[in-house]
């Protein structure tokens, strides 16, 4: 299980350094076990993110996590999934980190 301090380090690092020209977004912590973040898209005019965009975001997030040297239980994060979270908000996506 990830500690709250490690989770905040990852969330804050992504919020400070993550940029994507396609969307304006930020991250918050959704769950510590399993560790999940919420990706909030601020562009109200944007419909649901396409599979292509979510795949690109997962690759960018994973790359950013490697730059931050982010780890779960001492292991580098190698898998990032970006999935819809419609029960939370139409513009929120769950980011699952493994």
C-alpha positions in Angstrom: 0.0 0.0 0.0 1.2 3.5 -0.8 1.6 6.0 2.0 -0.3 9.2 2.0 2.9 11.2 1.7 4.0 9.2 -1.4 0.5 9.7 -2.9 0.6 13.4 -2.4 4.1 13.6 -3.9 2.8 11.8 -7.1 -0.4 13.9 -7.3 1.5 17.2 -6.7 4.2 16.3 -9.2 1.7 15.5 -11.9 -0.2 18.7 -11.2 2.9 20.8 -11.4 4.5 19.3 -14.4 1.9 17.5 -16.5 0.9 19.3 -19.7 -1.1 18.2 -22.7 -2.1 20.6 -25.5 -5.3 18.8 -26.1 -6.9 19.3 -22.6 -6.7 21.5 -19.5 -6.7 19.1 -16.5 -5.6 18.5 -13.0 -5.3 15.5 -10.7 -6.6 14.5 -7.2 -6.3 11.4 -5.1 -9.2 9.0 -5.4 -8.0 5.9 -3.5 -4.8 4.8 -1.7 -5.6 1.0 -2.0 -5.5 0.4 -4.8 -3.8 3.7 -5.7 -6.0 5.7 -8.0 -6.1 9.3 -9.1 -8.9 11.3 -10.6 -8.2 13.3 -13.7 -10.4 16.3 -13.9 -10.9 17.9 -17.4 -11.7 21.6 -17.2 -12.9 22.1 -20.8 -16.7 22.0 -20.4 -17.1 21.9 -24.2 -15.2 18.7 -24.5 -17.2 15.5 -24.8 -16.0 12.2 -23.4 -12.3 11.7 -24.2 -11.7 9.3 -27.1 -9.9 6.0 -26.7 -7.0 7.5 -28.6 -6.7 10.5 -26.3 -7.0 8.4 -23.2 -4.3 6.1 -24.5 -2.0 9.1 -25.2 -2.7 10.5 -21.8 -1.8 7.2 -20.1 1.5 7.2 -21.9 2.2 10.8 -21.0 1.3 10.2 -17.4 3.5 7.0 -17.2 6.4 9.0 -18.7 5.9 11.8 -16.2 5.8 9.3 -13.3 9.1 7.9 -14.5 10.6 11.4 -14.5 9.3 11.8 -10.9 10.8 8.4 -10.0 7.4 7.5 -8.6 7.0 4.1 -7.1 4.4 1.9 -5.5 5.7 -0.4 -2.8 9.3 0.3 -4.1 8.4 -0.7 -7.6 8.3 1.8 -10.5 4.9 2.4 -12.0 4.7 0.7 -15.4 1.0 0.4 -16.0 -1.4 3.4 -16.2 -5.1 3.1 -17.2 -7.3 6.1 -17.9 -11.0 5.1 -17.7 -14.3 7.1 -17.5 -15.7 7.9 -14.1 -19.2 9.1 -15.0 -20.6 8.6 -11.5 -18.2 11.2 -10.2 -18.5 13.7 -13.0 -18.9 13.8 -16.8 -15.5 15.3 -17.0 -13.6 13.1 -14.6 -11.5 10.0 -15.4 -10.0 7.4 -13.1 -6.3 6.9 -13.4 -5.3 3.5 -12.2 -1.6 3.1 -11.4 0.1 -0.3 -11.1 
